[in-house]
Amino acid sequence: MSPALLVAALHGIAHFEKEDAPDDNSQPYQEMHRATPFGSEDPILVDTPAAALKSLPLDRLSKIVTPERRRWLADMRGCMAQGIADTRRPQNDITLWDWGYTVASLTKAAAAWLFKTKPESLDFTRRDWLAWRTLRVSLDILGLYQQSDTIRDLLGIGDALKKSFEAVQTLLEETYALANRFYHDETGAYYLFPNFDRDDELLQEIRGCFPPDLQPQIHLEAPVNGAQLDPWNKTYDYVEAAANLVANPRKSALKIRQEPVQWDNNLYSWGKEWLKDRPPNAEICTVCGFRPVGYPPKNSEAEATLEPELASWATFDKAKERNLCRVCLTRRGRRSQEWAERSFQGTVWTSEVADNHGRLALLVGRLGLEGWLDGVLFSTIMIKGDSPKAPSPTRLYRVAETGRRFWERAWNVIAPAVVNHRRTFRLALHPEDAAWDWLTAKLGPYHAYELQWEGKTLEVVWDAPRSRFVTVENLEYFVKRHKLKDEEWIEKLGQAKCQLREPGTAGRKSQPLNSVQIIKYEKLDAYVPVIPLLAEPMVGLSLVPADKALDLVQAICRAYMDQMARVRDRLPLHLGLVFFPRRAPMRAVLEAGRAMLKMGDKKVEEWWGIVQAETVNDKRRLIFDNGVVWEVPLCSGDGTVLDKWYPHFRFCPSIQNEPPIIESKHVKDLKARDSKTPPDKRPKVCISPSRFDFEFLDITGRRFEISYDVSGRRWSRPTRPFLLDNLDRLEALWKQMQDLSITQRYQVVQAIEATREAWFGQDGRLALLEKDEEKGTFRQFVRDTLAGAAWRKTSWEKISPEIRQQLEDAGVTGELADLAELHLQILKEKESKGADNHGDF
C-alpha cells in the first residue's frame, strides 16, 4: 500500500469543493481574508501564513508519540489555523488545520482497517471501499453537574471527567492509534473509528478510564463510506451520510439519562466491598449519591484499588464529618489546590463571584447549530448559481470548533471586560505559630472554613503549605453586610481571636472546631469574579456577578450579531439568566439553568413581514412588523465585494398559499411590504428567532416554573422568553422609566398588574395576549396610569409618540412588570444620585 495514494484519496473525501468553484471568486494576495462557516471574515496579514508555516514545530515531530503530543498538536493548530485551504470565496472558510486534521483522522482509521483486514487489491479511484464508524463515548455531563450542591463539587466532577476523557483519547489516539477525536461537547466524545465490529475488550478498556460513578455509554454507529459523502455521487444522500458522522449519534446521546451504576459495571463486587466495615444504616455520599459516607474504609481492598484517586488528607473521619465519601472529598479539594497553585488566579468560589448584594447569575447560552451539524443548512449557502456548499467532514469539524471558540471568547475575553473591575483584594490571615500543628493535623488542605469574629462570619480557605487562611468571599459585600467603615476592620481582624468553624451543609449547621489567634494579615492580588463552567459548540455556562449579568448578555448578543449576522435568520442564539443568592445549592441552580436551555429544544420558525428595507453603509437595514430591526452586511470582509453567498432568506410571497411557496432570496432583493395588501397576503421571511429569559431563585422551588410549550413560550410567564433582538428596545424603555422615582416605578407597575389581575384573573397576561378585543379598555387604563405618573425631566405629553406607544404596549403585555422585576427586585437598582425619591401618585 502506498501511504501517499491513501492520503491523496482521503484528501478529497475530507473536503470536496476544490473541483467545482469559480476562479473569479479568488482574492488578491495582498487582501486575503479568512471566513468562518457563517460568512464573517477576518483579514490575513500578507506575511502571516508564511511565518506560521516556518514556525511549525516539525523539529519536535518525535513528540507525537509522547505525553507531549497534546501540546505539540496545539502548537501545530496555532500555526496551521493562520492559513486557508482555498483562497476563493466562499471556500475560504476552511483553514489548513481543519482540512489537515480531518484528513489525518480519516487516514489513521483507514490505516488501522487496512492493517487488520489486509485487502488483496486497492482501487484508489473509487470511494466506496473505505468506510468509517463514529465511536460515541457519551455521558449526560450536565446531569452529572446537576448532582453538585457546591461549586467545588461541580468543578471536581468536571476535572474527573476531563481526566477520564483524556485517558480515552490517549488510549484510542496513541496507545492503539485507531482513531482521532472528531467532535466533543456536553454529551461526550465522538471518534472517527475504523469499520470494525464491536470489540468488547476495547469497550471495557474505555470504561476502565472512568470512575465507577461516572460510567459512559459506548456505541458504534453505522458505517459511512467515502462514496456516500460525495455530493456528486447521485446514488447516495450525502447530507444524510454527513449527519451520521455527528448529528445523528449526538441525537442518540441526548436520549441518555444515565444511571450512576450499570448492570455490567461490576456492581456485585462493589456491593460486597461496601458491606465490609460499614456501620448499620450508613448514609450515602451527598455528592455522588453512589458510595457510602467515608468510603473506602481504611486498609480495605477498595482503598488499595482507589488509592490513585485518593488524597492522603482525605481520611475516613474528615469525609464522615462532611457527609462525603473519600473520593468526592478528594475531588472537592483537588480543584481548590489547583487554584491555589496557580497563585490564586481567578476564582473557584461562588461567594467571591457574588455582587455587593450577595447574588450571582448563572448565564446559560445555546447556539442553534443542529441544522448545521446535520448538514441541511449548508444548502442555503451558494457557491455559484444553484450549487450549494456541501457538508464535508472538514466543514462539520469547522462548524463545531467555531461554536466552541464563540463560547470560549465569551467567558475568557468578553466576560472579564464586561465585569470591568477586578475585586480589589483578598486577605491572607496568619495564625499564631503555636496553632500550626493542630491546624495541620485537623484541617484539610485548601478546604473551606469559617472564621467568626465579633459576631461576623468570614469565609476562608486553609492554605496549608503557607500556614495561613485566605478569604474567599467578596469583601466589599462583607463590608456592606456588616456596615464596616474604611479599613479599620482589617487592622482589628489582623490581631483578633476568632472561632474556626466547619461550614454547614444541607440539613447540618456549621460546627465549631477551635479558637484561632490571628497575628498578622497581608493583602493579596485582585481577581476577576467569573467562573466559566462550560464552553462547547452549542452550549455555554458561566457564573458571573448578578449586577453585571445583563451587561454580559448584551455584550454576547453584540458579538453574535457581529459574527453571525449573515445567517442569523437560521442560526438562533438563546441566552438565559438564573439569578440566585450566594448560599443557594448549586443543584437547584443548575437544574434551573438546564431547564432554561430547553427554550431552544423546539425548532420554532416564525414568519415576519418587512415594513421597511433600505441600504445604509453597505448594510441592508430591515424593519419587521414586530418592531425588530436587523442590519445585515451586504459585502464581504474587505467591503468591496458583494456577499452573494451567505445572506439568503427563506422568502414566501404569500403565506396564505397552501402549501406556501418558499424560495431563497438574497437580502439585497428583499422589499418592504405594500401597505395596501391585506396582512395575511403580504410576503414574509422565515426566521428562527433568538430568545432571552431570566428567573430569580428566591426559593429553590422556583426552578419548577421554568418550562416551555411547543411554541417556546412559558405558561407561567407568557411574555417570556423575550426576543433577543428586543433587549435594546426594552432597555431603552426602562431608561425612560428611570425618569420616575423608584417609588413611582413600583406604584405604576403595581397599579397596572393589580388591575390586570382584578379584571382578567391570574392568567391576565395570557388572556390579553390571546384576545385583542379586550385590550382596548385595559390599554386606556395603562395609558392613563403612565400619563398620571410624576415624570421628573419631562411631561408624559412631551415624550416622543413612539416611546409612549412602546411604553403602553409594554404595560399591556406585562413586559413593564418583567423589567421592574429584573431591575428593581433582582438587580436592586438604586436611585440615581441627586434624584428625588418622592412624588405623589
PEWO-V427964 format. One record per pair of residues at least 6 apart in sequence whose ideal C-beta (glycine too) atoms are under 8 Angstrom apart, sorted by the first residue. I is the first residue (numbers start at 1). GAP is how many residues later the second one is. Records with the same first field share a line. If there is no record, write none. Layout:
I: GAP ; GAP
This chain:
1: 113 ; 121
3: 108
5: 117 ; 119
6: 101 ; 104 ; 105 ; 108 ; 118
7: 96 ; 100
8: 116
9: 115 ; 118 ; 121 ; 217
10: 93 ; 96 ; 97 ; 100 ; 120 ; 216
11: 88 ; 92
12: 6 ; 115
13: 93 ; 114 ; 117 ; 213 ; 216 ; 217 ; 380
14: 85 ; 88 ; 89 ; 92 ; 378 ; 379 ; 380
15: 70 ; 79 ; 84 ; 87 ; 377 ; 378 ; 379 ; 380
16: 214 ; 215 ; 216 ; 374 ; 376
17: 69 ; 74 ; 366 ; 372 ; 373 ; 375
18: 68 ; 73
20: 212 ; 363 ; 367
21: 65 ; 67 ; 70 ; 362 ; 363
22: 66 ; 361 ; 362
23: 65
25: 63 ; 64 ; 65 ; 66
26: 61 ; 62
27: 6 ; 60 ; 61 ; 62 ; 65
29: 17
30: 16
31: 12 ; 607
32: 11 ; 12 ; 14 ; 52 ; 55
33: 8 ; 9 ; 10 ; 11 ; 59 ; 603 ; 604 ; 605
34: 7 ; 8 ; 10 ; 50 ; 58 ; 59 ; 61
35: 6 ; 54 ; 55 ; 57 ; 58 ; 602
36: 57 ; 362 ; 366 ; 527
37: 56 ; 335 ; 358 ; 361 ; 362 ; 365
38: 364 ; 525 ; 526 ; 528 ; 529 ; 533 ; 608
39: 51 ; 54 ; 342 ; 527 ; 528 ; 604 ; 606 ; 607 ; 608
40: 522 ; 523 ; 524 ; 525 ; 526 ; 597
41: 51 ; 595 ; 596 ; 597
42: 595
43: 594 ; 595
44: 38 ; 39 ; 40
48: 34 ; 35
49: 33 ; 34 ; 35
51: 31
52: 26 ; 27 ; 28 ; 30 ; 31
53: 26 ; 30
55: 24
56: 20 ; 23 ; 24
57: 6 ; 15 ; 18 ; 19 ; 22
60: 8 ; 12 ; 15
63: 6 ; 8 ; 9
64: 8 ; 9
65: 109
69: 104 ; 105
70: 96
76: 21
77: 20 ; 24
80: 15 ; 16 ; 17 ; 20
81: 14 ; 15 ; 16 ; 17
82: 13 ; 14
83: 12 ; 13
84: 8 ; 10 ; 11 ; 12
85: 6 ; 9 ; 10 ; 11 ; 13 ; 14 ; 309
86: 6 ; 8
89: 547 ; 552 ; 556
90: 291 ; 293 ; 299 ; 555 ; 556
91: 292
93: 302 ; 305
94: 300 ; 301 ; 304
95: 303
98: 296 ; 297 ; 299 ; 300 ; 303
99: 295
101: 79 ; 296
102: 80 ; 291 ; 292 ; 295
104: 76
105: 74 ; 75 ; 77 ; 87
106: 26 ; 86 ; 287
108: 65 ; 69 ; 70 ; 71 ; 72 ; 84
109: 23 ; 69 ; 70 ; 71 ; 83 ; 84 ; 85
110: 20 ; 22 ; 84
112: 64 ; 65 ; 66 ; 67 ; 82
113: 17 ; 81 ; 82 ; 83
114: 8
116: 78 ; 80
119: 10
122: 7
123: 6
126: 101
127: 98 ; 99 ; 100 ; 102 ; 103 ; 106
128: 97 ; 98 ; 99 ; 100
129: 96 ; 97
130: 65 ; 95 ; 96
131: 64 ; 92 ; 93 ; 94 ; 95
132: 60 ; 61 ; 62 ; 63 ; 91 ; 92 ; 93 ; 113
133: 60 ; 61 ; 62 ; 63 ; 87 ; 88 ; 89 ; 90 ; 91
134: 48 ; 56 ; 57 ; 58 ; 59 ; 86 ; 87 ; 90 ; 110 ; 111 ; 112 ; 115
135: 37 ; 44 ; 55 ; 56 ; 58 ; 83 ; 84 ; 85 ; 86
136: 52 ; 53 ; 54 ; 81 ; 82 ; 83 ; 84 ; 85 ; 113 ; 116 ; 117
137: 28 ; 31 ; 51 ; 52 ; 53 ; 54 ; 69 ; 79 ; 80 ; 81
138: 49 ; 50 ; 51 ; 78 ; 79 ; 80 ; 81 ; 114 ; 115 ; 118
139: 22 ; 48 ; 49 ; 75 ; 77 ; 78 ; 117 ; 119
140: 47 ; 116 ; 117 ; 118
141: 20 ; 45 ; 46 ; 47
142: 44 ; 392 ; 397 ; 448 ; 452 ; 455
143: 114 ; 115 ; 451
144: 13 ; 17 ; 70
145: 9 ; 12 ; 13 ; 388 ; 445
146: 441 ; 444 ; 445 ; 448
147: 6 ; 10 ; 140 ; 141 ; 142 ; 440
148: 6 ; 9 ; 139 ; 438 ; 439 ; 442
149: 137 ; 138 ; 356 ; 357 ; 436 ; 437 ; 438
150: 182 ; 200 ; 435 ; 436
151: 197 ; 198 ; 199 ; 380 ; 392 ; 435
152: 180 ; 181 ; 183 ; 184 ; 196 ; 197 ; 296
153: 134 ; 175 ; 178 ; 179 ; 433
154: 379 ; 432 ; 436
155: 180 ; 193
156: 172 ; 174 ; 175 ; 176 ; 178 ; 179
157: 57 ; 174
158: 375
159: 172 ; 175 ; 176 ; 179
160: 51 ; 54 ; 171
161: 53
164: 45 ; 46 ; 47 ; 50
165: 19 ; 23 ; 24 ; 44
167: 42
168: 21 ; 38 ; 41
169: 12 ; 20
171: 34 ; 35 ; 38
172: 6 ; 7 ; 8 ; 9 ; 19 ; 34
173: 6 ; 7 ; 8
176: 26
178: 13 ; 15 ; 16
179: 12 ; 13 ; 14 ; 15
180: 11 ; 12
181: 8 ; 9 ; 10
182: 8 ; 9 ; 10 ; 63 ; 64 ; 211 ; 215
183: 6 ; 7 ; 62 ; 63 ; 67 ; 213 ; 214 ; 217 ; 354
184: 6 ; 352
185: 65 ; 215 ; 351 ; 352 ; 353 ; 354
186: 348 ; 350 ; 352 ; 353
187: 63 ; 66 ; 67 ; 69
188: 28 ; 29 ; 65
190: 55 ; 56 ; 59 ; 60
192: 53 ; 201
193: 27
195: 28
196: 24
198: 22
203: 15
206: 10 ; 12
207: 8 ; 9 ; 11 ; 58
210: 6
211: 98 ; 116
212: 49 ; 53 ; 54 ; 58 ; 78
213: 47 ; 48 ; 75 ; 77 ; 78 ; 114
215: 43 ; 45 ; 46 ; 47 ; 50
216: 42
217: 36 ; 39 ; 41
219: 30 ; 33
221: 23 ; 27 ; 28 ; 31
222: 22
224: 17 ; 20 ; 21
227: 6 ; 8 ; 9
228: 8 ; 9 ; 10 ; 13
229: 9 ; 12 ; 13 ; 163 ; 164
230: 6 ; 8
231: 7 ; 159
238: 137 ; 152 ; 153
239: 135 ; 136 ; 137 ; 140 ; 152
242: 132 ; 133 ; 149 ; 150 ; 151 ; 154
243: 130 ; 131 ; 132 ; 133 ; 148
245: 148 ; 151
246: 127 ; 150 ; 154
247: 123 ; 126 ; 127 ; 128
248: 126
250: 123
260: 28 ; 29 ; 30
261: 6 ; 9 ; 29
273: 23 ; 27 ; 28 ; 29
274: 17 ; 18 ; 21
276: 21 ; 24 ; 25
277: 20 ; 23
278: 14 ; 19
282: 10 ; 11 ; 12
283: 9 ; 10 ; 40
284: 6 ; 7 ; 8 ; 9
285: 6 ; 7 ; 8 ; 10 ; 38 ; 39 ; 40 ; 43
286: 37 ; 38 ; 219 ; 220
287: 37 ; 38 ; 41 ; 44 ; 45
288: 37 ; 39 ; 40
290: 35
291: 34 ; 36 ; 37
292: 33
293: 26 ; 27 ; 30 ; 31 ; 32
294: 22 ; 23 ; 25 ; 26 ; 31 ; 32
295: 7 ; 24 ; 30 ; 31 ; 32
296: 6 ; 7 ; 9 ; 10 ; 14 ; 29 ; 30
297: 6 ; 19
298: 17 ; 18
303: 7
306: 20 ; 21
309: 18 ; 21
310: 16 ; 17 ; 20
311: 18 ; 19 ; 22 ; 23
313: 20 ; 131 ; 132
314: 12 ; 15 ; 16 ; 19 ; 130
315: 11
316: 10
318: 11 ; 126
319: 6 ; 7 ; 9 ; 10
321: 181 ; 190
322: 7 ; 180 ; 183
323: 182 ; 185
324: 8
329: 115
332: 115
333: 111 ; 112 ; 113 ; 114
335: 13
336: 12 ; 110 ; 111 ; 112 ; 125
337: 108 ; 109
339: 6 ; 7 ; 8 ; 9 ; 107
340: 106 ; 121 ; 123 ; 130
343: 182
344: 82 ; 126 ; 180 ; 181 ; 183
345: 182
346: 181 ; 182 ; 184 ; 185
347: 6 ; 125 ; 180 ; 181 ; 182 ; 183 ; 184
348: 183
349: 99 ; 110 ; 112 ; 123 ; 124
350: 10 ; 181 ; 193 ; 232 ; 236
351: 108 ; 121 ; 122 ; 123 ; 231
352: 71 ; 120 ; 121 ; 122 ; 175 ; 177
353: 7 ; 121 ; 176 ; 177 ; 178 ; 190 ; 191 ; 192
354: 6 ; 119 ; 120 ; 123 ; 175 ; 191 ; 192 ; 228
355: 119 ; 122 ; 190 ; 191 ; 192 ; 193
356: 118 ; 120 ; 121 ; 124 ; 191
357: 120 ; 189 ; 190 ; 471
358: 116 ; 119 ; 123 ; 223 ; 224
359: 186 ; 187 ; 188 ; 220 ; 221 ; 222 ; 223 ; 467
360: 183 ; 184 ; 185 ; 186 ; 219 ; 220 ; 221 ; 222
361: 182 ; 183 ; 184 ; 185 ; 188 ; 216 ; 217 ; 218 ; 219
362: 179 ; 180 ; 181 ; 215 ; 216 ; 218 ; 227 ; 228 ; 230 ; 231
363: 177 ; 178 ; 179 ; 180 ; 181 ; 186 ; 189 ; 190 ; 212 ; 213 ; 214
364: 175 ; 176 ; 177 ; 211 ; 212 ; 213 ; 214 ; 229 ; 230 ; 232 ; 233
365: 42 ; 45 ; 174 ; 175 ; 176 ; 191 ; 208 ; 209 ; 210 ; 211
366: 172 ; 173 ; 174 ; 207 ; 208 ; 209 ; 231 ; 233 ; 234
367: 36 ; 39 ; 40 ; 170 ; 171 ; 172 ; 204 ; 205 ; 206
368: 170 ; 203 ; 204 ; 205 ; 206 ; 232 ; 320
369: 30 ; 31 ; 34 ; 168 ; 169 ; 202
370: 168 ; 233
371: 6 ; 199 ; 200
372: 6 ; 27 ; 199
373: 23 ; 26 ; 27 ; 164
374: 17
375: 15 ; 16 ; 21
377: 190 ; 193 ; 194
378: 10 ; 11 ; 12 ; 13 ; 17
379: 9 ; 10
380: 8 ; 187 ; 190 ; 268 ; 270 ; 284
381: 7 ; 8 ; 186 ; 264 ; 265 ; 267
382: 6 ; 7 ; 262 ; 263 ; 266
383: 6 ; 262
389: 6
399: 138
400: 137
401: 136
402: 135
403: 133 ; 134 ; 135
404: 131 ; 132 ; 133
406: 134 ; 153 ; 154 ; 157
407: 127 ; 128 ; 129 ; 132 ; 133
408: 127
409: 150
410: 125 ; 130 ; 132 ; 146 ; 149
411: 119 ; 121 ; 124 ; 129 ; 131
412: 120
414: 138 ; 141 ; 142 ; 145
415: 115 ; 117 ; 127 ; 129 ; 137
416: 112 ; 114
417: 138
418: 130 ; 133 ; 134 ; 137
419: 109 ; 110 ; 111 ; 125 ; 126 ; 129 ; 133
420: 128
422: 104 ; 105 ; 106
423: 51 ; 52 ; 53 ; 103 ; 104 ; 105 ; 106
424: 51 ; 52 ; 102
425: 50 ; 98 ; 99 ; 100 ; 101
426: 44 ; 45 ; 46 ; 49 ; 97 ; 98 ; 99 ; 100 ; 101
427: 43 ; 44 ; 48 ; 63 ; 66 ; 94 ; 95 ; 96 ; 97
428: 35 ; 38 ; 40 ; 41 ; 42 ; 43 ; 93 ; 94 ; 95 ; 96
429: 22 ; 31 ; 39 ; 40 ; 41 ; 42 ; 64 ; 65 ; 89 ; 92
430: 37 ; 38 ; 39 ; 88 ; 89 ; 90 ; 91 ; 92
431: 8 ; 36 ; 37 ; 38 ; 85 ; 86 ; 87 ; 88
432: 84 ; 85 ; 86 ; 87
435: 79 ; 81 ; 82
436: 31
438: 76
439: 23 ; 28 ; 77
440: 24 ; 27
442: 71 ; 72
443: 6 ; 19 ; 21
444: 18
445: 17 ; 18 ; 19 ; 20
446: 15 ; 16 ; 17 ; 18
447: 14 ; 15
448: 11 ; 12 ; 13 ; 24 ; 55
449: 10 ; 11 ; 12 ; 13 ; 20 ; 51 ; 52 ; 53 ; 54 ; 64
450: 7 ; 8 ; 9 ; 10 ; 50 ; 51 ; 52 ; 53 ; 60
451: 6 ; 7 ; 9 ; 18 ; 47 ; 48 ; 49 ; 50 ; 65
452: 6 ; 46 ; 47 ; 49
453: 40 ; 43 ; 44 ; 45 ; 46
454: 38 ; 42
456: 22 ; 26
457: 44
458: 13 ; 15 ; 20 ; 35
459: 12 ; 13 ; 14 ; 44
460: 9 ; 10 ; 11 ; 12
461: 8 ; 9 ; 11
462: 7
463: 6 ; 7
470: 54
473: 109
474: 55
478: 6
479: 10
482: 7
490: 31
493: 25 ; 28
494: 24 ; 25 ; 26 ; 27
495: 23 ; 24 ; 25
496: 21 ; 22
497: 18 ; 19 ; 20 ; 21
498: 17 ; 18 ; 19 ; 20
499: 13 ; 15 ; 16 ; 17
500: 12 ; 13 ; 14 ; 15 ; 16
501: 9 ; 10 ; 11 ; 12
502: 8 ; 9 ; 10 ; 11
503: 7
504: 6 ; 7
506: 79
529: 15 ; 16
530: 12 ; 13 ; 14
531: 11 ; 12
532: 9 ; 10
533: 8 ; 9 ; 10
534: 6 ; 7 ; 8
539: 58
541: 52
544: 8
546: 33 ; 280 ; 281
547: 280 ; 281
549: 28 ; 30
550: 27 ; 272 ; 277
553: 22 ; 24 ; 139 ; 174
554: 173 ; 174 ; 177
556: 17 ; 19
557: 16 ; 18 ; 167 ; 170
560: 8 ; 13 ; 130
561: 7
564: 7 ; 9
565: 65 ; 66 ; 67 ; 68
566: 66 ; 67 ; 77 ; 80 ; 81
567: 79 ; 80
568: 62 ; 64 ; 122
569: 80 ; 81 ; 116 ; 117 ; 118 ; 119
570: 80 ; 118
571: 117
572: 28 ; 116 ; 117 ; 118 ; 119
573: 117 ; 151
574: 23 ; 25 ; 26 ; 116 ; 117 ; 118 ; 119 ; 147 ; 150
575: 115 ; 116 ; 117 ; 118 ; 149
576: 17 ; 20 ; 21 ; 23 ; 116 ; 117 ; 118 ; 119 ; 145
577: 116 ; 117 ; 118
578: 11 ; 14 ; 15 ; 18 ; 116 ; 117 ; 119 ; 125
579: 115 ; 116 ; 117 ; 118 ; 247
580: 8 ; 9 ; 12 ; 116 ; 117
581: 116 ; 117
584: 113 ; 116
585: 115
588: 109 ; 112 ; 115
589: 108 ; 114
591: 112
592: 103 ; 105 ; 110 ; 111 ; 114
595: 108 ; 111 ; 112
596: 97 ; 99 ; 110
598: 109 ; 110
599: 92 ; 94 ; 109 ; 113 ; 122
600: 91
601: 107
602: 106 ; 108 ; 109 ; 110
603: 85
604: 84 ; 85 ; 107 ; 108
605: 81 ; 82 ; 83
606: 80 ; 81 ; 82 ; 83
607: 45 ; 48 ; 77 ; 78 ; 79 ; 80
608: 16 ; 17 ; 18 ; 20 ; 76 ; 77 ; 79
609: 15 ; 16 ; 64 ; 70 ; 73 ; 74 ; 75
610: 12 ; 13 ; 14 ; 15 ; 60 ; 61 ; 62 ; 63 ; 73 ; 74 ; 75
611: 12 ; 13 ; 14 ; 61 ; 62
612: 9 ; 10 ; 11 ; 60
613: 7 ; 8 ; 9 ; 10 ; 57 ; 58 ; 59
614: 6 ; 7
615: 6 ; 19 ; 53
616: 15
618: 15 ; 16 ; 17 ; 21
619: 12 ; 13 ; 14 ; 15
620: 11 ; 12 ; 14 ; 27 ; 47 ; 48 ; 50
621: 8 ; 9 ; 10
622: 7 ; 8 ; 9 ; 10 ; 45 ; 48
623: 6
624: 6
625: 48
626: 97
627: 99 ; 102 ; 179
628: 95 ; 97 ; 98
629: 96
630: 95
632: 15 ; 35
633: 10 ; 14
634: 8 ; 9 ; 13 ; 33 ; 34
635: 6 ; 7 ; 8
636: 6 ; 7
642: 26
644: 22
647: 19 ; 20 ; 21
648: 16 ; 17 ; 18 ; 19
649: 15 ; 16 ; 17 ; 18 ; 21 ; 36 ; 37
650: 12 ; 13 ; 14 ; 35 ; 36
651: 11 ; 12 ; 13 ; 14 ; 19 ; 32 ; 33 ; 34 ; 35
652: 8 ; 9 ; 10 ; 11 ; 31 ; 32 ; 33 ; 34
653: 8 ; 10 ; 30
654: 6 ; 7 ; 27 ; 28 ; 29
655: 25 ; 26 ; 27 ; 29
656: 24 ; 25
662: 24
665: 20
670: 15
671: 12
673: 9 ; 10
674: 8
689: 34 ; 35 ; 36
690: 33 ; 34 ; 35
691: 21 ; 30 ; 31 ; 32 ; 33
692: 29 ; 30 ; 31 ; 32 ; 35
693: 13 ; 21 ; 27 ; 28 ; 29
694: 26 ; 128 ; 132
695: 7 ; 8 ; 10 ; 11
696: 6 ; 125 ; 129 ; 130
697: 6
705: 9 ; 11 ; 12
706: 8
707: 7 ; 8 ; 9
708: 6 ; 13
709: 6
712: 9
713: 7 ; 8
714: 6 ; 7
715: 51
717: 48 ; 101
718: 47 ; 48 ; 51 ; 96
719: 46 ; 50 ; 94 ; 95 ; 96 ; 99
720: 98
722: 8 ; 93 ; 96
729: 77
730: 80 ; 85 ; 89
732: 71
733: 70 ; 73 ; 74 ; 77 ; 82 ; 83 ; 86
734: 85 ; 89
736: 63 ; 67 ; 71
737: 8 ; 11 ; 70 ; 79 ; 82
738: 7 ; 94
739: 52 ; 53 ; 54 ; 55
740: 8 ; 49 ; 50 ; 51 ; 52 ; 99
741: 49 ; 51 ; 90 ; 94 ; 95 ; 96 ; 97 ; 98
742: 82 ; 87 ; 88 ; 89 ; 95
743: 94 ; 95 ; 96
744: 45 ; 46 ; 95 ; 97
745: 75 ; 79
746: 74 ; 78
747: 42 ; 94
748: 37 ; 38 ; 41 ; 68 ; 93
749: 67 ; 68 ; 71
751: 34 ; 90
752: 29 ; 30 ; 33 ; 59 ; 64 ; 65
753: 61 ; 64
755: 23 ; 26
756: 8 ; 9 ; 12 ; 22 ; 58
757: 7
759: 19
760: 7 ; 8 ; 14 ; 18
761: 6
765: 48 ; 49
767: 7
768: 6 ; 7 ; 10 ; 44 ; 45 ; 46
769: 44
775: 37
778: 34
779: 29 ; 33
782: 26 ; 29 ; 30
783: 25
785: 26
786: 10 ; 18 ; 21 ; 22 ; 25
787: 9 ; 10
788: 8 ; 53
789: 7 ; 50 ; 52
790: 49 ; 50 ; 51
791: 8
792: 43 ; 44 ; 47
796: 8
799: 8
807: 9
809: 6
810: 6 ; 9
823: 6
831: 6
